[in-house]
């Protein structure tokens, strides 16, 4: 018996329409497998919403995953819903959805995450378990009120097949790993990890923890990992009613060496942690954009004396686009350039993005035609440059005379400490990225560059 289409199944007639309804190439549809965090999605009670918006939401997320998007931004603008895909840190416009349809798509996405689609005045967070091309994903959802009953939705994509926990898996340099091991081998001191939003701080904190040798030291976890699993680390759950001090005392009786904690967000927690920093090593995240900002926050919370005594290091990273291995071009660098970059004079080759074809040669292949893998961007994926502020004896003297960012940076340079710019040059020397990309990332006044008319849609768009 013929009837209405099942609202849970995409209509084949819509298979070639994107979120904004324009024609595009067939894309395998994502499979939603239910909300995360024990929530439930009541699709039957929202049948009209499901029928109106499930198909376009599926198409949008499928399209984003097919193009390697790590973040999807849905934002109301002038009566429409603007959809952007963030790929390798660069936002690309993906769709402009008419008002009511855009609202329905936002509500549908929230419903799939087990959130309340009718609550448009509260910040809500949740997640969706999904599968695309046989790869498991977690889609982490955050909805924020945008005024007038509208909402901004941010979807962070986590590929569960790609687990980065070991230093070698993110290119964390061996000399920094050894420093972390030295800091924690003393069974004392605090190591902090910081960075701006969407810079991979949580992953870097886990990487930092896994620099510790678990076969030599007792490592305990007190943090809420939100589904992550740590390697050779023992979970420790505080007893109900026990404060931080009682919990630390209990852990000390177990002869613990290193503790992994939730992000450090309050002066009270900071004061307790630094009180125990002469008997335990601590590794945790701190909400701060830069190591200096984190340093200032710690000094404000616990005082300069406790900071100098208990803080060992602050680690951060910056994600930089990686040159596409299939189309990057080698060139012989000028000796003057090598000297300026601080690279060894025997360096014979560096790499850069391929040059565009001559404008007077209509038969020349475009960059897009040269490399289908990166769609002519020509970058594919990201690599990390790292920085580590170290609390050396000389640095203590500098800070004791006044906390100045200029003085701290100068002292880091004098001691040869690893900075983001210095480590980024290492990535250039290793052929992983280009000087042009480094200049783009570290330009002190970067202009917001929009995709050119030749590439108005994300990489992979047809």
ZAKOLZA-860030 format. One record per residue (C-alpha): residue in three letters; z negated, x negated, y negated. Coordinates in steps of 0.05 Angstrom, whole numbers, padded with zeros to 5 digits, always signed. Each point is the difference from the previous one (the first is absolute). Example, Ala and Ser with C-alpha at 12.3 -4.5 7.8 and 13.67 -1.06 7.14 Angstrom:
<atoms>
ALA-00156-00246+00090 SER+00013-00027-00069 
</atoms>
This chain:
<atoms>
UNK+00000+00000+00000 UNK+00021-00028-00067 UNK-00054-00005-00052 UNK-00023-00042-00058 UNK+00002-00076+00009 UNK-00065-00032+00023 UNK-00032-00026-00065 UNK-00026-00060+00037 UNK+00069-00024+00020 UNK+00052-00029-00049 UNK+00062+00043-00009 UNK+00061-00041+00024 UNK+00038+00026-00060 UNK-00048-00038-00045 UNK+00004-00065+00039 UNK+00045-00033-00052 UNK-00038+00022-00062 UNK-00051-00045-00032 UNK-00064+00022-00036 UNK+00042+00018-00061 UNK+00053+00037+00041 UNK+00057-00050-00009 UNK+00043-00023+00058 UNK-00021-00063+00038 UNK+00007-00033+00067 UNK-00037+00027+00061 UNK-00070-00028+00007 UNK-00043+00008+00061 UNK-00057+00047-00017 UNK-00072-00023-00002 UNK-00048+00033+00050 UNK-00066+00023-00030 UNK-00057-00005+00050 UNK-00057+00031-00038 UNK-00050-00019-00054 UNK-00045-00062+00003 UNK-00075-00004-00006 UNK-00014+00060+00045 UNK+00030+00051-00048 UNK+00044+00058+00021 UNK+00065+00027-00029 UNK+00004+00076+00004 UNK+00075+00010-00003 UNK-00002+00072+00027 UNK-00044+00023-00058 UNK+00051-00031-00049 UNK+00064+00024+00033 UNK+00037+00013-00066 UNK-00016-00069-00026 UNK+00022-00031+00066 UNK+00066+00037-00001 UNK+00014-00020-00072 UNK-00021-00073+00000 UNK-00008-00031+00069 UNK+00073-00019+00008 UNK+00008-00034-00068 UNK-00067-00037+00010 UNK+00024-00024+00067 UNK+00066-00023-00030 UNK-00034-00035-00058 UNK-00048-00039+00044 UNK+00054-00015+00052 UNK+00045-00027-00055 UNK-00056-00042-00029 UNK-00019-00030+00068 UNK+00073-00015+00015 UNK+00003-00040-00064 UNK-00064-00040+00013 UNK-00040+00034-00055 UNK-00073-00019+00002 UNK-00020+00051-00054 UNK+00028+00068-00019 UNK-00018+00027-00069 UNK+00008+00075-00016 UNK-00011+00013-00074 UNK+00012+00061-00044 UNK+00047-00013-00059 UNK+00031+00051-00047 UNK+00000+00059+00048 UNK+00023-00042+00059 UNK-00032-00042+00054 UNK+00021-00073-00005 UNK+00001-00036+00067 UNK-00001-00076+00001 UNK+00000-00048+00059 UNK-00035-00066-00009 UNK+00036-00053+00042 UNK-00025-00072+00000 UNK-00041+00016-00062 UNK+00059+00028-00040 UNK+00002+00075-00016 UNK+00067+00035+00008 UNK+00017+00071-00022 UNK+00014+00041+00063 UNK+00003+00073-00021 UNK-00011+00051-00055 UNK-00023+00064+00032 UNK+00000+00067-00038 UNK-00068+00024-00022 UNK-00021+00053+00051 UNK+00030-00038+00059 UNK-00035-00063-00023 UNK-00067+00036-00004 UNK+00011+00027+00070 UNK+00016-00070+00026 UNK-00064-00027-00029 UNK-00041+00057+00031 UNK+00035-00009+00067 UNK-00016-00074+00002 UNK-00072+00015-00015 UNK-00002+00053+00054 UNK+00028-00049+00052 UNK-00058-00046-00018 UNK-00051+00054+00011 UNK-00014+00006-00075 UNK-00007+00065-00040 UNK+00069+00014-00028 UNK-00028+00052-00049 UNK-00050-00048-00033 UNK+00038-00032-00057 UNK-00060-00021-00042 UNK-00034-00050+00046 UNK+00018-00069+00024 UNK+00013+00005+00075 UNK+00013-00054+00051 UNK+00022+00004+00072 UNK+00053-00023+00048 UNK+00055+00020+00048 UNK+00014-00030+00068 UNK+00075-00007+00008 UNK+00055-00032+00042 UNK+00069-00023-00022 UNK+00051-00035+00043 UNK-00054-00009+00053 UNK-00045-00037-00050 UNK-00070+00029-00014 UNK-00020+00009-00073 UNK-00060+00022-00040 UNK+00019+00034-00065 UNK-00060-00006-00047 UNK+00000+00056-00051 UNK-00033+00003-00068 UNK+00010+00060-00046 UNK-00022-00004-00073 UNK+00001+00058-00050 UNK+00053-00011-00054 UNK-00018+00059-00045 UNK+00029+00069-00006 UNK-00009+00013+00074 UNK+00045-00058+00019 UNK-00018-00058+00045 UNK+00021-00072+00011 UNK+00004-00020+00073 UNK+00000-00071+00026 UNK+00017-00014+00072 UNK-00015-00070+00027 UNK+00037-00017+00064 UNK-00035-00040+00054 UNK+00042-00025+00058 UNK-00050+00000+00057 UNK+00045-00043+00042 UNK-00007-00057-00050 UNK-00072-00023+00002 UNK-00016-00058-00046 UNK-00069-00027+00013 UNK+00008-00074+00014 UNK+00012-00051-00055 UNK+00064-00024+00033 UNK+00029+00071-00002 UNK+00002+00001-00076 UNK+00014-00074-00012 UNK-00072-00015-00023 UNK+00001-00076-00010 UNK-00040-00042+00049 UNK-00036-00038-00055 UNK-00028+00066-00028 UNK-00019+00024+00069 UNK-00039-00065+00011 UNK-00036+00009-00067 UNK-00022+00071+00020 UNK-00026-00029+00066 UNK-00039-00053-00038 UNK-00030+00051-00048 UNK-00024+00045+00057 UNK-00023-00056+00046 UNK-00062-00010-00043 UNK-00024+00071+00017 UNK-00008+00013-00075 UNK+00040+00021-00060 UNK+00047+00055-00022 UNK+00076+00000+00006 UNK+00035+00056-00039 UNK+00071+00026+00003 UNK+00033+00036-00058 UNK+00066+00023-00028 UNK+00034+00058-00037 UNK+00016+00066+00035 UNK+00055-00003+00053 UNK-00004-00076+00006 UNK-00025+00001+00072 UNK-00073-00016-00016 UNK-00030+00035+00060 UNK+00047-00037+00047 UNK-00015-00066-00035 UNK-00075+00013+00008 UNK+00010+00008+00076 UNK+00043-00063+00001 UNK-00056-00037-00036 UNK-00051+00024+00051 UNK+00044-00024+00057 UNK+00000-00070-00030 UNK-00070-00005+00029 UNK-00005-00030+00069 UNK-00030+00057+00042 UNK-00015-00047+00058 UNK-00047-00043-00042 UNK-00032+00053-00044 UNK-00029+00070+00009 UNK+00042+00047-00043 UNK-00022+00072-00013 UNK+00037+00057-00033 UNK-00036+00052-00043 UNK+00063+00027-00035 UNK+00036+00065+00009 UNK+00066-00025+00027 UNK+00037+00067-00002 UNK+00032-00010+00068 UNK+00011-00075-00004 UNK-00025-00044+00056 UNK-00028-00069-00009 UNK+00009-00058+00049 UNK-00063-00029+00032 UNK-00045+00034-00051 UNK-00061+00041+00019 UNK-00010+00068-00033 UNK-00070+00013-00027 UNK-00022+00069-00021 UNK-00061+00005-00046 UNK-00055+00047+00023 UNK-00006+00065-00039 UNK-00047-00009-00058 UNK+00005-00076+00001 UNK+00019-00031-00066 UNK+00042-00064-00007 UNK-00060-00046+00001 UNK-00028+00028+00065 UNK+00070-00002+00031 UNK+00008-00073-00019 UNK-00068-00017+00028 UNK+00019+00032+00066 UNK+00065-00039+00003 UNK-00036-00065-00015 UNK-00043+00012+00062 UNK+00065+00001+00039 UNK+00016-00069-00027 UNK+00061+00024-00038 UNK+00041-00050-00040 UNK+00053+00040-00036 UNK+00001+00072-00024 UNK+00061+00041-00019 UNK-00018+00055-00049 UNK+00030+00058-00038 UNK+00029-00015-00069 UNK-00052-00023-00050 UNK-00005+00053-00054 UNK-00070+00003-00028 UNK-00050-00048-00033 UNK-00055+00022+00048 UNK+00041-00019+00062 UNK+00021-00065-00033 UNK-00071-00020-00015 UNK-00023+00014+00071 UNK+00059-00038+00030 UNK-00012-00061-00043 UNK-00074+00004+00016 UNK+00019-00012+00073 UNK+00057-00049-00014 UNK-00044-00060+00018 UNK-00007+00027+00071 UNK+00066+00035+00015 UNK+00073-00008-00017 UNK+00034+00061-00029 UNK+00074+00019-00005 UNK+00021+00062-00037 UNK+00049+00029-00050 UNK-00018+00010-00073 UNK+00040+00047-00046 UNK+00030-00048-00050 UNK+00071-00019-00018 UNK-00011-00075-00005 UNK-00051-00052+00025 UNK-00024-00010-00071 UNK-00011+00074-00009 UNK-00039+00001+00066 UNK-00041-00060-00024 UNK-00018+00034-00064 UNK-00022+00063+00037 UNK-00045-00040+00047 UNK-00032-00038-00057 UNK-00012+00066-00036 UNK-00032+00030+00062 UNK-00043-00057+00026 UNK-00004-00051-00056 UNK+00030-00069-00009 UNK-00053-00037+00040 UNK+00007+00043+00063 UNK+00076-00003-00006 UNK+00002-00076-00003 UNK-00048-00004+00059 UNK+00030+00054+00046 UNK+00074+00007-00015 UNK+00046-00045+00042 UNK+00070+00024-00014 UNK+00044+00057-00025 UNK+00068+00011+00034 UNK+00059+00040-00024 UNK+00074+00006+00014 UNK+00065+00023-00032 UNK+00057+00030+00042 UNK+00068-00029-00017 UNK+00067+00023+00024 UNK+00029-00042+00057 UNK+00072-00024-00004 UNK+00044+00033+00052 UNK+00010-00051+00055 UNK+00071+00025+00014 UNK+00029-00009-00070 UNK-00043-00049-00039 UNK+00038-00061-00026 UNK-00021-00072+00003 UNK+00008-00046-00060 UNK-00018-00072-00017 UNK-00054-00001-00054 UNK+00004-00044-00061 UNK-00053-00057+00001 UNK-00024+00023-00068 UNK-00012+00069+00028 UNK-00039-00029+00059 UNK-00044-00039-00047 UNK-00013+00061-00043 UNK-00019+00041+00061 UNK-00044-00056+00028 UNK+00041-00005+00064 UNK+00012-00065+00037 UNK+00062-00038-00025 UNK+00027-00003+00071 UNK+00008+00076+00001 UNK+00074+00009+00014 UNK+00009+00075+00004 UNK-00026+00064-00031 UNK+00025+00071+00008 UNK+00021+00056-00046 UNK+00032+00069+00002 UNK+00076+00000+00009 UNK+00040+00000-00064 UNK+00040+00063-00017 UNK+00075-00004+00011 UNK+00045-00023-00057 UNK+00016+00059-00045 UNK+00074-00019+00000 UNK+00007+00001+00076 UNK+00005+00073+00023 UNK+00007-00022+00072 UNK-00065-00039+00002 UNK-00056+00030+00042 UNK-00058+00031-00039 UNK-00072-00021+00016 UNK-00009+00068+00034 UNK+00059-00016+00045 UNK-00024-00070+00014 UNK-00065+00024+00031 UNK-00011+00069+00027 UNK-00071-00018+00022 UNK-00027-00005-00071 UNK+00053+00046-00031 UNK+00014-00053-00053 UNK-00070-00002-00030 UNK-00001-00058+00028 UNK-00073-00003+00021 UNK-00030+00028+00064 UNK-00075+00005+00010 UNK-00055-00037-00037 UNK-00041-00063+00008 UNK-00067-00016-00032 UNK-00021-00054-00048 UNK-00074-00014+00002 UNK-00054-00023-00048 UNK-00071-00024+00014 UNK-00052-00010-00054 UNK-00051-00050+00028 UNK-00071-00008-00025 UNK-00003-00076+00000 UNK-00054-00041-00034 UNK+00048-00015-00057 UNK+00016+00073-00007 UNK-00074+00017-00004 UNK-00007-00048-00059 UNK+00059+00034-00035 UNK-00029+00069+00010 UNK-00071-00021-00019 UNK+00026-00018-00069 UNK+00036+00067-00010 UNK+00045+00047+00040 UNK+00069-00010-00028 UNK+00064+00019+00036 UNK+00037-00058-00032 UNK-00054-00050+00022 UNK-00001+00028+00071 UNK+00076-00005+00007 UNK-00001-00070-00029 UNK-00053-00022+00049 UNK+00037+00032+00059 UNK+00062-00040-00019 UNK-00040-00064-00009 UNK-00029+00007+00070 UNK+00066+00019+00031 UNK-00026+00068+00022 UNK+00053+00047+00026 UNK+00027+00048-00053 UNK+00051+00056+00007 UNK+00052-00037-00040 UNK-00010-00064+00039 UNK+00003+00035+00067 UNK+00062+00039-00022 UNK+00036-00066-00010 UNK-00018-00017+00072 UNK+00037+00063+00021 UNK+00061-00023-00040 UNK-00003-00068+00033 UNK-00004+00032+00069 UNK+00063+00042-00015 UNK-00037+00066+00004 UNK+00014+00023-00072 UNK+00038-00021-00061 UNK-00018-00029-00068 UNK+00030+00063-00032 UNK-00049+00043+00039 UNK-00059-00044-00020 UNK+00021+00006-00073 UNK+00005+00075+00006 UNK-00069+00006+00032 UNK-00037-00047-00046 UNK+00034+00018-00066 UNK-00060+00013-00046 UNK+00037+00058-00035 UNK+00044+00030+00054 UNK+00049+00053-00024 UNK+00003+00059+00046 UNK+00067-00006+00032 UNK+00034+00062+00025 UNK+00050-00003+00057 UNK+00070-00011-00027 UNK+00053+00053+00002 UNK+00032-00038+00057 UNK-00063+00012+00041 UNK-00034+00063-00025 UNK-00031+00015+00068 UNK-00045-00039+00046 UNK+00026-00055+00046 UNK+00034+00033+00059 UNK+00025+00059-00040 UNK+00071+00021+00014 
</atoms>
